[in-house]
Structure formats: structure tokens, C-alpha cells
Amino acid sequence: MIRVTDLDASISFYRDVLGMNLISRTDYPEGKFTLAFLGYGTSKDDPCIELTHNWGTTSYTLGTAYGHIALGTEDIRGTCEKVRARGGKVVREPGPMKHGTTVIAFIEDPDGYKIELIQR
């Protein structure tokens, strides 16, 4: 779960830039928050990212315990080009990871969360 400041912008990023499906979106008026689940499957039984929007919150400190989300891809360079073409931000171009040979890249969501792409 990650907390987001603009739920519509975040849903658009994960759906339109990364190609995930919006599985559900539920408002909780009593708690003043909304939960949205997105993934590459079709139900919450499949791996998902949970986005939490606390109504009225305009910013968060990302913190030092959080690292990043990681997604595997068969074509990292092509994926980076698709991200750019769809309005996403590539913050580290594809290349070997430090101290290794695995090819990785990083992109960033609207709240500044880093997403690592890993060449499979």
C-alpha cells in the first residue's frame, strides 16, 4: 500500500502509463479515505498495488524505510519508451545495476515513488 495525494492522477499513471487494470475503487466516507487496487490481473486475488487516498491530505514524507516497487519486463528499453510516450518520467535510463550485470531502470509516479524495471 502506498499513500497518494491525487488519486485520479495516480490511477491514471498506474493504469495508462504502466498498463495496470483498476480492479476496484471504494470510498469510505466515515473514515474520509478511498482505496484503489490496481494490478495486471482482474481481481484482488491477483498481485495488486493498493493506493490509499486520505481526503484532505496534500503531501506526505516518503520516509526512509520504503525502498521502491519493482516490476519485471522482457523489453526494458521498449518499456521505458512506452512510459515516456504515455507521459511518464524515466529517472534512470536502462543499464547494468551497480555491482552487478542485471539491467535495470527507474521510473517515478506522480507522488515521487520510484518504480524499478528489471530486465528479465
C-alpha positions as CSV (number, residue, x, y, z in Angstrom):
1,M,0.0,0.0,0.0
2,I,1.2,3.5,-0.8
3,R,-0.5,6.8,0.2
4,V,-1.2,9.1,-2.7
5,T,-2.1,12.8,-2.8
6,D,-4.1,12.9,-6.1
7,L,-5.9,9.6,-6.5
8,D,-7.0,10.3,-10.1
9,A,-3.5,11.2,-11.2
10,S,-2.1,8.1,-9.5
11,I,-4.7,5.8,-11.0
12,S,-4.1,7.3,-14.4
13,F,-0.3,6.7,-14.0
14,Y,-0.6,3.0,-13.0
15,R,-3.4,2.3,-15.5
16,D,-2.4,4.4,-18.5
17,V,1.4,4.5,-18.2
18,L,2.1,1.1,-16.7
19,G,-0.9,-0.7,-18.2
20,M,-2.4,-2.0,-14.9
21,N,-6.1,-2.6,-14.5
22,L,-8.2,-0.7,-12.0
23,I,-9.6,-3.6,-10.0
24,S,-11.6,-1.7,-7.5
25,R,-12.1,1.8,-6.1
26,T,-14.0,2.3,-2.8
27,D,-14.8,5.4,-0.9
28,Y,-15.0,5.2,2.9
29,P,-16.9,8.4,3.9
30,E,-16.9,7.7,7.6
31,G,-13.1,7.3,7.6
32,K,-12.5,10.0,5.0
33,F,-10.4,7.9,2.7
34,T,-10.6,6.0,-0.6
35,L,-8.8,2.7,-1.5
36,A,-8.0,1.8,-5.1
37,F,-6.5,-1.6,-6.1
38,L,-4.6,-1.9,-9.4
39,G,-2.7,-4.8,-11.0
40,Y,-2.1,-6.8,-14.1
41,G,-4.8,-9.4,-13.2
42,T,-8.5,-8.9,-12.8
43,S,-9.2,-9.5,-9.1
44,K,-7.8,-8.7,-5.7
45,D,-6.7,-12.3,-5.6
46,D,-4.0,-11.4,-8.1
47,P,-1.0,-9.3,-7.0
48,C,-2.1,-5.7,-6.6
49,I,-0.9,-2.3,-5.6
50,E,-3.2,-0.6,-3.1
51,L,-3.4,3.1,-3.3
52,T,-4.8,4.9,-0.3
53,H,-6.0,8.5,-0.6
54,N,-6.7,10.2,2.7
55,W,-9.1,13.0,2.0
56,G,-7.7,16.5,2.6
57,T,-4.1,15.3,2.7
58,T,-1.9,17.3,0.3
59,S,1.5,15.8,0.9
60,Y,3.5,13.0,2.6
61,T,7.0,12.4,3.6
62,L,8.0,9.3,1.7
63,G,10.3,8.1,4.5
64,T,13.5,6.1,4.7
65,A,12.1,2.6,5.3
66,Y,10.3,2.5,1.9
67,G,12.5,1.4,-1.0
68,H,10.6,1.1,-4.2
69,I,8.2,-1.1,-6.2
70,A,9.9,-3.5,-8.7
71,L,8.4,-4.9,-11.9
72,G,10.0,-7.4,-14.3
73,T,9.9,-6.7,-18.1
74,E,11.0,-8.6,-21.1
75,D,12.0,-5.4,-23.0
76,I,13.3,-2.7,-20.6
77,R,14.2,-0.2,-23.3
78,G,10.9,-0.6,-25.1
79,T,9.1,-0.3,-21.7
80,C,11.0,3.0,-21.0
81,E,10.0,4.3,-24.4
82,K,6.3,3.4,-23.7
83,V,6.5,5.1,-20.3
84,R,7.8,8.3,-21.9
85,A,5.3,8.2,-24.7
86,R,2.5,7.9,-22.2
87,G,3.7,10.9,-20.2
88,G,5.7,9.0,-17.5
89,K,9.1,10.0,-16.2
90,V,12.2,7.8,-16.6
91,V,14.6,8.9,-13.8
92,R,17.4,6.3,-14.5
93,E,17.9,5.0,-18.0
94,P,18.3,1.3,-18.6
95,G,21.8,-0.1,-17.7
96,P,23.6,-2.5,-15.5
97,M,23.0,-2.3,-11.8
98,K,25.8,-1.1,-9.6
99,H,28.0,-4.1,-8.6
100,G,26.2,-6.5,-11.0
101,T,25.1,-7.2,-14.5
102,T,21.3,-7.2,-14.3
103,V,19.9,-4.4,-16.4
104,I,17.6,-2.1,-14.5
105,A,15.9,1.3,-15.0
106,F,13.8,3.5,-12.7
107,I,10.6,5.5,-13.3
108,E,8.7,7.7,-11.0
109,D,5.0,8.0,-10.2
110,P,3.1,11.3,-9.7
111,D,3.9,11.3,-5.9
112,G,7.6,10.6,-6.5
113,Y,7.6,6.9,-5.6
114,K,10.3,5.1,-7.5
115,I,9.5,2.0,-9.6
116,E,12.4,-0.2,-10.7
117,L,12.1,-2.0,-14.0
118,I,14.2,-5.2,-14.2
119,Q,15.1,-6.8,-17.5
120,R,14.1,-10.5,-17.4
